[in-house]
Amino acid sequence: MTNHTAAVTGAPAAQQPEWPDPDALRAVADDLSGRPALVRAEDCDRLREQLAAVARGEALLLQGGDCAETLAEAGPATTSGKYRTLALMAAVISEAADLPVVRLGRIAGQFAKPRSSGTETRDGVELPSYRGDMVNGPAFTAADRTPDPDRLRQVYRASADTLAQLGELSVQGGEFWTSHEALVLEYERALTRETPAGRYALSGHLLWIGERTRQLDGAHVEFASQVRNPVAVKLGPTSTTDDALRLIDRLDPDREPGRLTFISRMGARAVRDTLPDLVAKVAASGAEVVWICDPMHGNTVSSPSGHKTRRLDDVLDEIRGFLEVHRSLGTHPGGVHLELTGDHVTECVGGTYEIRPEDLPTRYETTCDPRLNLGQALDVAFELAAMYAVSPLAARGTSWATA
């Protein structure tokens, strides 16, 4: 196993692939280091300014997209479907809340996933776990599951094509930003660039650190602390106030609004009990962070058919709990972070056009976690509109459009 980032920084790097050929990995990283950046540093700065408006309570954030993008599905139809879905949702929410909505896709880089185990066993055969198309393939074969550094190049090309299409869509539809989990550090470091304004990770506009990689002494937090992008961290039900405050010190030492977003992912059962102390202590510290709710990852269950799924009722209940906590504390519930698609998949249950447990096998297409389909995503948008419409929020005259 090679771990280039850990060797460079000295910090332990969790959730990294066991690349079989260190020389091939270095060659790919060197190649990517010489290619054009995928996004511009000045656009990362513009997103940070818009997130500062969210932190001040002058805007909302809608972040969504695939659990894990795939190279096979990346293309114009998939991109336009996600863009259209988020645009429709943002328009509904913005109208009700009388606030602009920042649209942030989980797109053009969300090709890697952390796993609870490094290996998977079937019928007595043990192989590496599928870690997303950036690393290996989903088929349960030795060839597919062997980490292949050339996949980093393929992801780069697919992301560049997606960004080009998003640029065309945004000409008429308004600003749209990209984000993904900064998981595979060889890829992220290869696309980091020094600019006159500082160092930027130019694989996406915003990068986040997951629940499994937010160790304060780890390489992911160290990497994020060294770049100027807006960054986010997921906080699960085991997060402590000390965790949150120390992450602020590491990632936002200058207390710059828009620099740091906390994505709470507590689960519907825990959000009302666990989140209040975190939010209260962060607010008392004076840090102006963005708070958004990920109501997906804490609400995953197994269906009778064995499919991983999520109940839309649980998703909505966690969002309600998130808003209740912030309203009780007088802080700003900044928005949501959703796994969704513009397609009519059958991966989550519930919704106006109800997906029942027995419907799940019909179009269960995700390679990792279940996503809301287009109808369910719009159900969430209308529920959010109702929630924010009764909020004591008021528009502050921001000058940028949302849809």
For each residue, the residues with C-beta under 8 A, 3 or more apart:
1: 18 19
2: 7 19 22 25
3: 6 7 13 16
4: 7 8 25 26 29 185 186 189
5: 8 9 11 13 16 185 186 189 219 223
6: 3 9 10 11 12 13 16 219
7: 2 3 4 10
8: 4 5 189
9: 5 6 219 222 223
10: 6 7
11: 5 6 217 218 219 221 222
12: 6 215 217 218 219
13: 3 5 6 16 185 218 219 220
14: 114 212 213 215 218 219 220
15: 114 115 183 210 212 213
16: 3 5 6 13 184 185
17: 128 131 135 136 147 184
18: 1 118 128 147
19: 1 2 22 24 25 147 149 186
20: 146 147
21: 24 25 149
22: 2 19 25 26
23: 26 27
24: 19 21 27 28 149 150
25: 2 4 19 21 22 28 29 149 186
26: 4 22 23 29 30
27: 23 24 30 31 149
28: 24 25 31 32 149 150 152 153 186 190
29: 4 25 26 32 33 149 152 186 187 189 190
30: 26 27 33 34 190
31: 27 28 34 35 153
32: 28 29 35 152 153 156 187 190 191
33: 29 30 190 191
34: 30 31
35: 31 32 156
36:
37: 40 41 191 193 200 202 203
38: 108 109 156 159 160 163 191 202 203 204
39: 43 44 163 178 202 203 204 205
40: 37 43 44 202
41: 37 44 45 193 195 197 200 202 228
42: 45 46
43: 39 40 46 47 177 205
44: 39 40 41 47 48 200 202 205 206 228 229 230
45: 41 42 48 49 197 228
46: 42 43 49 50 175
47: 43 44 50 51 102 104 177 205 206 230 258
48: 44 45 51 52 229 230 256 258 259
49: 45 46 52 53 258
50: 46 47 53 54 59 102 175 258 400
51: 47 48 54 55 61 102 206 230 257 258 259 261 290
52: 48 49 55 56 256 257 258 288
53: 49 50 56 58 59 100 102 258 396 398
54: 50 51 57 58 59 60 61 102 258 290 332 334 335
55: 51 52 257 258 288 289 290 332 334
56: 52 53 257 288 332 396
57: 54 332 393 396
58: 53 54 99 100 395 396 398
59: 50 53 54 99 100 101 102 398
60: 54 93 94 97 99 100 101 102 334 335 388
61: 51 54 101 102 104 261 290 292 334 335 336
62: 86 89 90 93 101 102 103 104 335 336 338
63: 104 105 106 179 292 335 336 337 338
64: 82 85 86 89 104 105 106 336 337 338 339 340 377
65: 69 82 86 105 106 107 110 339 340 341
66: 69 70 82 106 107 110 339 340 341 366 371
67: 110 113 339 366 367 368 369 370 371
68: 110 111 112 113 132 133 366 367 368 369
69: 65 66 73 74 106 107 109 110 111 133 158
70: 66 73 74 111 133 367
71: 74 111 133 151 154 155 158
72: 133
73: 69 70 78
74: 69 70 71 78 79 158 161 162
75: 78 79 161
76: 79 80 165
77: 80 81
78: 73 74 75 81 82 341 342 343
79: 74 75 76 82 83 107 162 165 166 169
80: 76 77 83 84 165 169 342
81: 77 78 84 85 341 342 343 374
82: 64 65 66 78 79 85 86 105 107 340 341 342
83: 79 80 86 87 105 166 169 173 176 342
84: 80 81 87 88 342
85: 64 81 82 88 89 340 341 342 374 377 378
86: 62 64 65 82 83 89 90 103 105 176
87: 83 84 90 91 103 173 174 403
88: 84 85 91 92 378 381
89: 62 64 85 86 92 93 377 378 380 381 384
90: 62 86 87 93 94 101 103 402 403
91: 87 88 94 95 402 403
92: 88 89 95 96 378 381 382 384 385
93: 60 62 89 90 96 97 101 381 384 385 388
94: 60 90 91 97 98 99 100 101 402 403
95: 91 92 98 385
96: 92 93 384 385 386 388 389
97: 60 93 94 101 385 388 389 391 393
98: 94 95 393 394 395
99: 58 59 60 94 388 393 395
100: 53 58 59 60 94 395 398 400 401 402
101: 59 60 61 62 90 93 94 97 335 402 403
102: 47 50 51 53 54 59 60 61 62 177 335 402
103: 62 86 87 90 174 175 176 177 402 403
104: 47 61 62 63 64 176 177 178 179 205 206
105: 63 64 65 82 83 86 108 166 176 177 178 179
106: 63 64 65 66 69 110 179 180 339
107: 65 66 69 79 82 110 162 166 178 179 180
108: 38 105 158 159 162 163 166 178 180 204
109: 38 69 155 159 178 179 180 203 204
110: 65 66 67 68 69 106 107 179 180 181
111: 68 69 70 71 132 133 134 155 158 159 180
112: 68 131 132 133 134 135 180 181 183 184 187
113: 67 68 130 131 132 181 183 368
114: 14 15 131 181 183 210 212 213
115: 15 118 129 130 131
116:
117: 120 129
118: 18 115 128 129
119: 126 127 128 129
120: 117 126 127 128 129 130 140
121: 124 125 126 127
122: 125 127 140
123:
124: 121
125: 121 122 140
126: 119 120 121
127: 119 120 121 122 140 141 142 145
128: 17 18 118 119 120 131 136 145 146 147
129: 115 117 118 119 120 145
130: 113 115 120 136 137 138 145 367 368
131: 17 112 113 114 115 128 134 135 136 147
132: 68 111 112 113 135 136 183 367 368
133: 68 69 70 71 72 111 112 136 137 151 154 155 367
134: 111 112 131 151 152 155 184 187
135: 17 112 131 132 147 148 151 184
136: 17 128 130 131 132 133 144 145 146 147 148 151
137: 130 133 141 143 144 145
138: 130 144 367
139: 144 145
140: 120 122 125 127 144 145
141: 127 137 144 145
142: 127 145 146
143: 137 146
144: 136 137 138 139 140 141
145: 127 128 129 130 136 137 139 140 141 142
146: 20 128 136 142 143
147: 17 18 19 20 128 131 135 136 151
148: 135 136 151
149: 19 21 24 25 27 28 29 152 186
150: 24 28 153 154
151: 71 133 134 135 136 147 148 154 155
152: 28 29 32 134 149 155 156 184 186 187 190
153: 28 31 32 150 156 157
154: 71 133 150 151 157 158
155: 71 109 111 133 134 151 152 158 159 187
156: 32 35 38 152 153 159 160 187 191
157: 153 154 160 161
158: 69 71 74 108 111 154 155 161 162
159: 38 108 109 111 155 156 162 163 203
160: 38 156 157 163 164
161: 74 75 157 158 164 165
162: 74 79 107 108 158 159 165 166
163: 38 39 108 159 160 166 167 178
164: 160 161 167 168
165: 76 79 80 161 162 168 169
166: 79 83 105 107 108 162 163 169 170 176 178
167: 163 164 170 171
168: 164 165 171
169: 79 80 83 165 166 172 173 176
170: 166 167 173 174 175 176
171: 167 168
172: 169
173: 83 87 169 170 176 403
174: 87 103 170 401 402 403
175: 46 50 103 170 400 401 402
176: 83 86 103 104 105 166 169 170 173
177: 43 47 102 103 104 105 205 206
178: 39 104 105 107 108 109 163 166 204 205 206
179: 63 104 105 106 107 109 110 204 205 206 207 208 232
180: 106 107 108 109 110 111 112 203 204 207 208
181: 110 112 113 114 207 208 209 210
182: 185 188 201 203 207 208 209 220 223 224 231
183: 15 112 113 114 132 210 213 220
184: 16 17 112 134 135 152 187 188
185: 4 5 13 16 182 188 189 219 220 223
186: 4 5 19 25 28 29 149 152 189 190
187: 29 32 112 134 152 155 156 184 190 191 203
188: 182 184 185 191 192 201 203 207 223
189: 4 5 8 29 185 186 192 223
190: 28 29 30 32 33 152 186 187
191: 32 33 37 38 156 187 188 201 202 203
192: 188 189 199 200 201 202 227
193: 37 41 199 200 202
194: 198 199
195: 41 198 199 200
196:
197: 41 45 200 228
198: 194 195 227 228
199: 192 193 194 195 226 227 228
200: 37 41 44 192 193 195 197 227 228 229
201: 182 188 191 192 204 207 223 227 229
202: 37 38 39 40 41 44 191 192 193
203: 37 38 39 109 159 180 182 187 188 191 207
204: 38 39 108 109 178 179 180 201 207 229
205: 39 43 44 47 104 177 178 179 229 230
206: 44 47 51 104 177 178 179 229 230 231 232 261
207: 179 180 181 182 188 201 203 204 224 227 229 231 232
208: 179 180 181 182 231 232 233 234 261 263
209: 181 182 213 214 220 221 224 231 232 233 234
210: 15 114 181 183 213 214 220 234
211: 214 234 235 236 265 297
212: 14 15 114
213: 14 15 114 183 209 210 218 220 221
214: 209 210 211 218 220 221 233 234 235 243 247
215: 12 14 218 220 221
216: 221 243 246 247 250
217: 11 12 221
218: 11 12 13 14 213 214 215 221 222
219: 5 6 9 11 12 13 14 185 222 223
220: 13 14 182 183 185 209 210 213 214 215 223 224
221: 11 209 213 214 215 216 217 218 224 225 247 250 251
222: 9 11 218 219 225 226
223: 5 9 182 185 188 189 201 219 220 226 227
224: 182 207 209 220 221 227 231 251
225: 221 222 250 251
226: 199 222 223
227: 192 198 199 200 201 207 223 224 231
228: 41 44 45 197 198 199 200
229: 44 48 200 201 204 205 206 207
230: 44 47 48 51 205 206 258 259 260 261
231: 182 206 207 208 209 224 227 251 259 260 261
232: 179 206 207 208 209 260 261 262 263 290
233: 208 209 214 247 251 260 261 262 263
234: 208 209 210 211 214 263 264 265 294 297
235: 211 214 239 243 244 262 263 264 265 266 278
236: 211 239 265 266 297 298
237: 266 267 270 274 298
238:
239: 235 236 243 244 274 278
240: 243 244
241: 244 245 277 278 281 282
242: 245 246
243: 214 216 235 239 240 246 247
244: 235 239 240 241 247 248 262 278 281 282
245: 241 242 248 249 281 282 285
246: 216 242 243 249 250
247: 214 216 221 233 243 244 250 251 260
248: 244 245 251 252 255 260 282 285 287 289
249: 245 246 252 253
250: 216 221 225 246 247 253
251: 221 224 225 231 233 247 248 259 260
252: 248 249 255 256 259 260 287 289
253: 249 250
254: 259
255: 248 252 286 287 288
256: 48 52 252 259
257: 51 52 55 56 288
258: 47 48 49 50 51 52 53 54 55 230 290
259: 48 51 230 231 251 252 254 256
260: 230 231 232 233 247 248 251 252 287 289 290
261: 51 61 206 208 230 231 232 233 289 290 291 292 334
262: 232 233 235 244 278 282 289 290 291 292
263: 208 232 233 234 235 292 293 294 337
264: 234 235 271 275 278 291 292 293 294 322
265: 211 234 235 236 293 294 295 296 297 298
266: 235 236 237 270 271 274 275 298 318 321
267: 237 270 271 298 299 314 318
268: 271 295 298 299 314 315 317 318 321
269:
270: 237 266 267 273 274 298
271: 264 266 267 268 274 275 293 298 318 321 322 325
272: 275 276 321 324 325
273: 270 276
274: 237 239 266 270 271 277 278
275: 264 266 271 272 278 279 321 322 325
276: 272 273 279 280 325 328 329
277: 241 274 280 281
278: 235 239 241 244 262 264 274 275 281 282
279: 275 276 282 283 291 325 326 329 331
280: 276 277 283 284 329
281: 241 244 245 277 278 284 285
282: 241 244 245 248 262 278 279 285 287 289
283: 279 280 329 331
284: 280 281
285: 245 248 281 282
286: 255
287: 248 252 255 260 282
288: 52 55 56 255 257
289: 55 248 252 260 261 262 282
290: 51 54 55 61 232 258 260 261 262 334 335
291: 261 262 264 279 326 331 332 333 334
292: 61 63 261 262 263 264 334 335 336 337
293: 263 264 265 271 318 319 322 333 335 336 337
294: 234 263 264 265 297 298 336 337 338
295: 265 268 298 299 314 315 316 317 318 319 322 336 338
296: 265 299 300 310 315 337 338 339 369
297: 211 234 236 265 294 300 369
298: 236 237 265 266 267 268 270 271 294 295 318
299: 267 268 295 296 310 311 314 315 318
300: 296 297 308 309 310 369 370
301: 308 309 310 311
302: 306 307 308 309
303: 306 307 308 309 349 357 360
304: 357
305: 357 358 360 361
306: 302 303
307: 302 303 347 360 361 364 370
308: 300 301 302 303 369 370
309: 300 301 302 303 347 348 349 357 360 370
310: 296 299 300 301 314 315 347 348 349 370 372
311: 299 301 314 315 348 349 350
312: 315 316 348 349 350 351 372 376 379 380
313: 316 317 350
314: 267 268 295 299 310 311 317 318
315: 268 295 296 299 310 311 312 318 319 338 348 372 380
316: 295 312 313 319 320 380 383
317: 268 295 313 314 320 321
318: 266 267 268 271 293 295 298 299 314 315 321 322
319: 293 295 315 316 322 323 336 380 383 384 387
320: 316 317 323 324 387
321: 266 268 271 272 275 317 318 324 325
322: 264 271 275 293 295 318 319 325 326 333
323: 319 320 326 327 333 387 388 391
324: 272 320 321 327 328
325: 271 272 275 276 279 321 322 328 329 333
326: 279 291 322 323 329 330 331 332 333
327: 323 324 330 333 391 392
328: 276 324 325
329: 276 279 280 283 325 326
330: 326 327
331: 279 283 291 326
332: 54 55 56 57 291 326 393
333: 291 293 322 323 325 326 327 391
334: 54 55 60 61 261 290 291 292
335: 54 60 61 62 63 101 102 290 292 293
336: 61 62 63 64 292 293 294 295 319 380 384
337: 63 64 263 292 293 294 296
338: 62 63 64 294 295 296 315 372 377 380
339: 64 65 66 67 106 296 369 370 371 372
340: 64 65 66 82 85 371 372 373 374 376 377
341: 65 66 78 81 82 85 345 371 372 373 374
342: 78 80 81 82 83 84 85 374 377
343: 78 81 363 365 373 374
344: 363 373 374 375
345: 341 363 364 365 366 371 373
346: 355 359 360 361 362 363 364 373
347: 307 309 310 355 360 363 364 365 366 370 371 372 373
348: 309 310 311 312 315 351 355 370 371 372 373 376
349: 303 309 310 311 312 354 355 356 357 359 360
350: 311 312 313 354 355 376
351: 312 348 354 355 373 375 376 379
352: 375 379
353: 375
354: 349 350 351
355: 346 347 348 349 350 351 359 360 373 376
356: 349 359
357: 303 304 305 309 349 360
358: 305
359: 346 349 355 356 362
360: 303 305 307 309 346 347 349 355 357 364
361: 305 307 346 364
362: 346 359
363: 343 344 345 346 347
364: 307 345 346 347 360 361 370
365: 343 345 347
366: 66 67 68 345 347 369 370 371
367: 67 68 70 130 132 133 138
368: 67 68 113 130 132
369: 67 68 296 297 300 308 339 366
370: 67 300 307 308 309 310 339 347 348 364 366
371: 66 67 339 340 341 345 347 348 366
372: 310 312 315 338 339 340 341 347 348 376 377 380
373: 340 341 343 344 345 346 347 348 351 355 376 377
374: 81 85 340 341 342 343 344 377 378
375: 344 351 352 353 378 379
376: 312 340 348 350 351 355 372 373 379 380
377: 64 85 89 338 340 342 372 373 374 380 381
378: 85 88 89 92 374 375 381 382
379: 312 351 352 375 376 382 383
380: 89 312 315 316 319 336 338 372 376 377 383 384
381: 88 89 92 93 377 378 384 385
382: 92 378 379 385 386
383: 316 319 379 380 386 387
384: 89 92 93 96 319 336 380 381 387 388
385: 92 93 95 96 97 381 382 388 389
386: 96 382 383 389 390
387: 319 320 323 383 384 390 391
388: 60 93 96 97 99 323 384 385 391 393
389: 96 97 385 386
390: 386 387
391: 97 323 327 333 387 388
392: 327
393: 57 97 98 99 332 388
394: 98
395: 58 98 99 100 398
396: 53 56 57 58
397:
398: 53 58 59 100 395
399:
400: 50 100 175
401: 100 174 175
402: 90 91 94 100 101 102 103 174 175
403: 87 90 91 94 101 103 173 174
